[in-house]
C-alpha cells in the first residue's frame, strides 16, 4: 500500500503534510508514503522527526501551485508540480492514492484530466463531510458540477452511498435529495426526475428540506454543486458568526472572566464536529483513482486522517463498487 | 389606509391576528384594519379586547385553508376563504394591502392569480428576511421561482433593492448574487449572465459566497428559489441544532443550575435576530398589490410588524418604484 502525499500544498507545507505522513506510517505498519514536493524542504522537515525511513520516500517536484492560482492554467503549465507529478504516478500505477491539502480546483482538474473518469460515470464529484447532530454526514456534490442533470445527480447518490458505507462506516446510509419540500412532486423538473431515479436505491429516504440537514434526517445529501458549495461554506461560517453575536451579548452583560471562559470552552466543544481542520480530507468520487483533498489549513492530524481514508478507499475497492453500482 | 388581516391563518388564529391588528391600530392612528375570517370567532376574540371600534371592521369569510392544504386546490375550491376573499377585495381596490400568517403556497398562488403581475415583471418572488451579524438582510427568492433565468434573477435584485431601501430602511443596500466564488466568471451560465445584468445596478457588490452571508457582506442576497428556500430553512434550524450540541456538552461537564441558566440566556439573546416569530412578515414582490405572509407561528407582535410593513409598502409606493426600476 503506497499513498502519495502532496508536500507542497495547503497553508502549512511542508510541515503539516510531512508530520501527518509520519504519524500515518506509525499508525499503519503496512503503509508506505511518498512525499511529493521540493526535495530539499521535505528533507529539512524530516530531519527533526523520528520515522521509519524504509516506509517514507521522497519524490522531487520543484514547482509549487499556489492556493489561489487558476486551476486549469496551473495544471497545464506546472508539469513539475506535486499535483501533476503525483497524479501522473498514480495514473501509471506507481502509487495507490494521492492526497493533498492544496488548491482544490487544480487537484480536481488534474484528477479528472490525468486519471480520467471511472467506467460509466458521467461526471466526477466532490463528496464533502457535513456535520449533523446525529453524526457526520456526506454532501455530494460540493462544487465540481454546477449544472447537474438527473442522471448525474443519481450517480452522486450511488457514489455517496458506497463511500458513506465503506469508508465512513455507516451501515445503511440514508440517501436524501436536497429539495424545497418533502413530497416527491416538489421541486424543479430536474429534482423530480432525480427523485424518481433515486427511488431505485433501497436506502433512499426521499427529499430533504433545508431544516432537516443539521438535524441529520439523512446521511448522504445529494445536490448539485452550486447548492452544495453554498451550503458547505455557509455551514463553515456558523461558528464565527455565532462567536460575534455572543461577544456582543457578553459585552453587554459584563460577564466576569470565569463566565467567559466557561462559555468559550463550551462552545468550542459543541462546535467540534464543525472543525473542518480536524476532519481530514474528502474524495473526488468518479475519477479512475483515489484522489483526496483536505482543507488548506489541515493540521498534521487532518492529513493523517486523509491518508488513512485513502487507504480505506483502496482496501475497500470503492471504485470497483461504484462502477458496479451505476452499471 | 386600510389593511386587511387574515384572521383565519397561522397556527394561532383568530387570537394572534386579532391581537396584532388591535396593537397596530393603536400604534398608527391613521390605520384602519379589516379582519377577514369566520365572523363569530373574530367577534368572540375582540370581545375581550379594548380597541378603537371605528377603525377595526370585520369581513366574514367562513372557509378556512389549512396550513398543509394543497395551495392550487385550496385557492380554487375555497372561494369563501379569508385568503381568496381578502385578495379579491384588494384587487377591487377596497383595501390597500393584505397580510396573513397562513398557508404560504396558497397565499402566493392566490396573490399571483387574483392580483396579477406588475407591469414588466416576469415572475413575482418571495423576499425573506435573513439575519446577519451586521443586521437584517433580505434574501430573494425564497421559493416562489425554482428555475430562474438571468432576466428573472436580475429583476429580483431590482425588487429587493427597493424593498430593502424603502421598507427596511437600508440607505444604499448592497446587492449580492449568491454564487460559488467571488470572481465574475464563476458559476453556471445563468449565474454569469445574471452577474452581467446586475452590474447595471450601481450598488451591486458582486458574487457572494456561502461563507459571506452570515457575515453580512451584502444586504440583499439574490438567488433562485431552490437555493433561497434551502438556505432559509437551514438558517432557521441552526439554533435548535446548536442547542442539542450544547446540551450534550452541558451534560458531559455536569454544570450547575446557575451555569446552565447563564448559557441558556446568553444563547437566547445571541439568537434573537434568528427568531422568525418576531420578525414579522415578508412580501410577495412583483404582484400588483401589497401582499405579505408571516411565519405560521407569528406572535401578535409579528402580525403587528407585518401590518405596519404593509403600510410602509403602500406609503412608499413600492410597486410604482419597482415598475420604474425594471422598465
Interface residues (C-beta under 8 A of the other chain):
Chain A: X132 X133 X143 X146 X147 X178 X179 X180 X187 X188 X189 X191 X209 X210 X211 X212 X213 X214 X215 X225 X226 X227 X229 X230 X231 X232 X233 X234 X235 X236 X237 X238 X240 X241 X242 X244 X245 X246 X248 X249 X250 X253 X255 X259 X262 X263 X266 X267 X269 X270 X271 X273
Chain B: X132 X133 X143 X146 X147 X178 X179 X180 X187 X188 X189 X191 X209 X210 X211 X212 X213 X214 X215 X225 X226 X227 X229 X230 X231 X232 X233 X234 X235 X236 X237 X238 X240 X241 X242 X244 X245 X246 X248 X249 X250 X253 X255 X259 X262 X263 X266 X267 X269 X270 X271 X273
